[in-house]
Amino acid sequence: MLCVETRAEGRCTGHRLLTTPRLEMSCIDVKPEVYPSPDRALRAVVFPVDIDLNATPDMESRVAIRTKEGKLLTSKDFSSPRGANGYHVVRAKWSPDSQFFVFSMASSGGHSPWSFPTWVYSRDKNLFVSFSEMIGNNPTVSEEFKFEGSHVLTATTWEKSGSDTKVPIRVDLEEAMKKAAPASKQ
């Protein structure tokens, strides 16, 4: 396969290793994606990690939470040493009350293509928590999610283990975070 640069919404995409390296300056416009909280006090920044000429530049991600002044509060790296076993952010959004930043991910290596691990950042705890932990360690099976009210998240999981039936699941993130581990360095 030849190196083909694909553009969607003004950035390089593809999420796969290339058989022919792309040109060194072919995707110079790849930049971090910034998500300001609705109250503008924080911003989540999704960085492309370890850009490699043999991989599309948005293969894997690191998510950082910063104050509006730029001070780093915390970050979480979803990259892998070889660039093919990590995750990249697919969809991201702040809750309407600015208390939670939620993002769904996809595998950079193509493993478990049905699974979209979803993560939740809690402003109060300054902590990232796997949404899967909030729903009994069940997987999220769609990149789509939505907020109902100020911080109730609806996503999709399996009806039961071994089932192919997808069902919506609603979680009050404020209540779920009360059960999460105390804030710690990530």
C-alpha positions in Angstrom: 0.0 0.0 0.0 1.3 3.4 -0.8 1.4 6.2 1.7 -1.9 8.2 1.2 -2.6 11.2 3.2 -6.2 11.5 4.1 -7.7 14.7 5.5 -10.9 15.0 7.5 -11.9 18.2 9.2 -8.5 19.7 8.3 -6.2 17.1 9.8 -4.4 13.9 8.9 -6.2 10.7 9.8 -6.0 7.0 9.2 -5.0 5.2 12.4 -2.8 2.6 10.8 0.8 1.8 10.1 1.9 2.7 6.6 3.8 0.4 4.4 5.7 3.3 2.8 6.7 6.1 5.1 4.9 9.4 4.6 6.9 12.5 3.6 8.6 14.2 6.6 6.5 17.4 6.4 3.3 15.8 5.0 1.2 16.5 8.1 2.8 19.5 9.7 -0.7 20.9 10.6 -1.3 18.2 13.2 -1.8 20.1 16.4 -3.2 19.2 19.9 -7.0 19.5 20.1 -8.1 21.8 22.9 -11.5 21.4 24.7 -12.3 24.4 27.0 -14.7 23.6 29.8 -18.0 25.4 29.5 -17.1 27.7 32.4 -13.7 28.4 30.7 -11.8 27.7 33.9 -10.1 24.5 32.6 -9.1 23.0 29.2 -8.5 19.5 28.2 -5.7 19.1 25.6 -5.5 16.0 23.5 -1.9 15.6 22.2 -0.8 13.3 19.4 2.0 11.2 20.9 5.2 10.1 19.3 4.5 11.1 15.7 6.4 8.6 13.5 6.9 8.7 9.7 5.6 5.1 9.5 2.3 5.8 11.2 -0.4 8.3 10.8 0.2 11.2 13.2 -2.9 10.8 15.3 -2.3 7.2 16.2 -2.1 7.6 20.0 -3.0 10.2 22.5 -2.0 11.9 25.7 -4.7 13.8 27.6 -3.7 16.8 29.8 -5.9 18.9 32.0 -4.8 22.5 32.4 -6.0 25.7 34.0 -6.9 28.6 31.8 -3.5 30.1 32.8 -1.8 26.9 31.4 -0.9 25.2 34.7 -0.9 21.4 34.3 -3.2 19.7 36.8 -2.8 16.1 35.6 -2.3 14.1 32.4 -2.7 10.5 31.2 -0.7 8.9 28.4 -2.5 6.3 26.3 0.5 5.7 24.0 2.5 2.5 23.7 6.3 2.1 23.2 6.0 0.8 19.6 3.0 3.0 18.6 0.7 0.1 17.8 -0.8 -1.0 21.2 -2.1 2.2 22.6 -5.2 4.3 22.1 -6.3 7.5 20.4 -9.1 9.8 21.4 -12.1 9.5 19.1 -14.7 11.7 20.8 -14.4 14.1 23.7 -16.7 16.5 25.6 -17.0 18.3 28.9 -20.1 17.9 31.0 -22.5 20.9 30.9 -21.6 21.7 34.5 -17.8 21.7 33.7 -17.1 19.0 36.4 -16.3 16.1 34.1 -14.3 15.7 30.9 -15.3 12.5 29.0 -13.5 10.9 26.1 -13.9 7.6 24.1 -10.9 5.9 22.5 -10.1 3.4 19.9 -7.1 1.0 19.7 -4.2 2.2 17.5 -3.3 -1.4 16.7 -6.8 -2.5 15.6 -7.2 -5.0 18.4 -10.8 -5.2 19.9 -12.3 -3.0 17.2 -15.7 -3.4 18.9 -14.4 -1.8 22.1 -14.2 2.0 22.7 -12.7 2.5 26.2 -14.2 5.6 27.7 -12.5 7.7 30.4 -13.8 10.3 32.8 -11.8 13.1 34.3 -13.2 14.5 37.6 -12.5 18.1 38.3 -13.3 17.7 42.0 -10.9 14.8 42.5 -8.4 15.8 39.7 -8.5 12.1 38.7 -9.0 10.0 35.5 -11.3 7.0 36.0 -12.2 4.3 33.5 -15.9 4.4 32.7 -15.8 0.6 32.5 -15.0 0.5 36.3 -18.2 2.6 36.8 -20.3 0.0 35.0 -19.1 -3.2 36.6 -16.0 -3.6 34.4 -18.2 -4.0 31.3 -16.9 -2.5 28.0 -18.2 0.5 26.1 -19.0 -0.7 22.6 -19.6 2.6 20.8 -17.6 5.8 20.6 -20.8 7.7 21.0 -21.9 9.0 24.4 -24.1 11.9 25.5 -24.9 13.9 28.6 -28.3 14.2 30.1 -28.7 17.1 32.5 -25.5 18.4 34.1 -23.5 15.2 34.6 -25.5 12.0 33.8 -23.6 10.1 31.0 -25.3 7.7 28.6 -23.1 5.3 26.7 -23.5 1.8 25.2 -22.4 -1.6 26.6 -23.4 -5.3 26.1 -26.7 -6.5 27.6 -24.8 -9.2 29.4 -21.5 -11.0 29.1 -21.3 -13.0 25.9 -24.3 -11.2 24.4 -24.2 -9.3 21.1 -27.1 -7.1 22.1 -26.1 -3.5 22.8 -27.9 -1.5 25.5 -27.6 2.0 26.7 -26.4 2.6 30.2 -26.8 5.8 32.3 -24.4 6.8 35.0 -24.5 9.8 37.3 -20.9 10.7 37.2 -21.0 12.7 40.5 -22.3 9.6 42.3 -19.9 7.3 40.6 -16.9 9.4 41.5 -17.8 9.2 45.2 -16.8 5.6 44.9 -13.6 6.2 42.9 -10.2 6.1 44.5 -8.9 9.3 46.1 -7.0 11.7 43.8 -3.5 10.7 43.1 -0.7 11.5 40.7 -1.3 9.8 37.4 
